[in-house]
Amino acid sequence: MSRSDGLRALAEKVQALAGPCRETDAVVALAVGWTRHVYKYREAMDGADRETHIFDREDISWVGPKGHRLTIFPPTFTASLDASMSLVDLSVFEGCLLQGPMMGNGLWSAEVDGIQGDAATPALALTAAALRALVAEYRRGSYERAGGRDAG
């Protein structure tokens, strides 16, 4: 599957969600340049029994394309308008529009550079539209310029 096909399929998945999904947030984060880092280490602790116990530990952090670091969880693209808006870099895209819920279907509608996304919540609609706009940027050959975003 090509990169643009993957982004298009992800936009469809986001648009079909009924509400926020942390698993999908992680997939979106990876698709737009975030990386997940797992740090594994051992820790020794003295127990109440006066014995030293060794524990295997791991810390997880997410690092954005511009170096922004979050601990444990990726940005909440499917739940937060702030996070989904971080996908819309106004220096690349000309603008966005969010409206809804629409009469008839009850869905929210978002447009990024005239590319639409309709979904159950404002954050889902904006995330879907932004991912579709990234597909268009990718096809125009400016995906690298369009892809480096942080939610923060």
Protein Blocks (a to p, Z undefined) as FASTA:
>chain_A
ZZklmmmmmmmmmmmpgbdcfklmmmmmmmnopacdddddddddddfkopacdddddddd
dddfkopacehiacdfklmmklmmmmmcfklpgbdcdedddehjlpacddeehiacddfb
fklmmmmmmmmmmmmmmmnopmmmmmmcceZZ
